[in-house]
Amino acid sequence: MVIVASRQPFGLVYDPEVKAHLRAIERKYHSLIRATIEEQLRFEPEKETRNRKPLQRPLALEATWELRCGPDNRFRVLYAVSHARREVQVLAVGIKERDRLRVGREEIKL
């Protein structure tokens, strides 16, 4: 008999600004973005994958990780992980267009 240790999930905490960020993204993508966040960040949010990468330098939003999702990976979810509280803080959701990242009405320097 094999006993599998249950992994303790991370809580997801959304910055209040994320609602405003989502307004800048077509509504038809909201459930896709939400499902991807749930699926990718609940367990092992700091495990680097093809679509999940540590940021080279923290952004002004204090995000340290980036999750790519959506058609052509055009959406970016910027987040930070708190091990002490065992939670993932979703700080921003934006649209990547070439070398620009638009979060809500602002453009974030990369």
N, C-alpha and C positions, 0 to 999 in steps of 0.2 A: 504494500500500500504506500503510495506516494502522497506526502502531505505538502501542499503548496501554501507557502506563507502568503497571506493576503497583503497586497501592497496598500499602504496608507495613501489615499489620494490627497492631492493638494487642493486647498480651497481656491476658488477663483473670485477675485475682487476686482470689480470694474471701476475705474476712475469715473467720477460723474461726467467728465467731459466726453467720454466715449459715445454717449448718446448723440451729442452734437456732431461728432466725427462721422457717425453712421448716416446722419442726414445728408452728407455730401456724397454718399454712395447710393447707387440705385437700390431701391427697396428689395428687388428680387434677389439680391446677393446677401441680405442680412442673415437669413437662416443658414446659408452656407458658411458664412464667417463664424457665426455662433457655434455651429456644429464642429467646425474645425478647431476652434479654441477649446471646446469641451474635450474633443478626442485627443488632441495633441498636447495639451498642457496640464491635464489632470495628474498624469503619472510621468515622471522623469522629464520635467520641463527644461532641465539643463543638459539634456542629452542631445548632442549635435546630430542633426540629420540633414538630408538634402534640402529640406524646406525650413529648418530651424537652425539658426546660427547665432553665435554670440556677436555682439556689435564690436567693431574694432575699437571704437571709443564711445563711451556713454553719450547719449544725446541730451539736449537740454531738458528733456522730460524725465531724465534719470533712468531711462530704459537701458537695460544691459543685453537684452536678447531680442531677436526678430523672428517672427513666424511668417512665412510666405504662403499665400493660398489664393484660390480663385482661378478664373481663366487666365492662362499665361502667367500665373503667380503674380498678378498685378496688385493684389492687396497685401498690406503689411500690418501685422499686429505687433506692436512694440510693448515689451513687458519686462518686469523685474521679478526676481524670486526671493522670498523671505523664508529661510529655513527655520528661523526662530518661531515664526507664526505658522509655518507650513502652508504658505499661500503664494499664489501667483497674482501679481498686481498687473492687470491689463491697463496700460497707461494711454495707449493711442491706437487708433485704427486708421490707416491711410491708404492712398492710391499711389502706386509707383508708376511714373511715366518717364521713361528713359532715365535720365540722371536726376530726376526730381521726385520728391516725396511730398504729396499734398495731404495734410491732416486737417480735416474740416476746411476752413477757408485759408489756413496758413500753409506756407511752404517751409518744410524742415530742411536744413542744410545737412547733406550727407558727407 
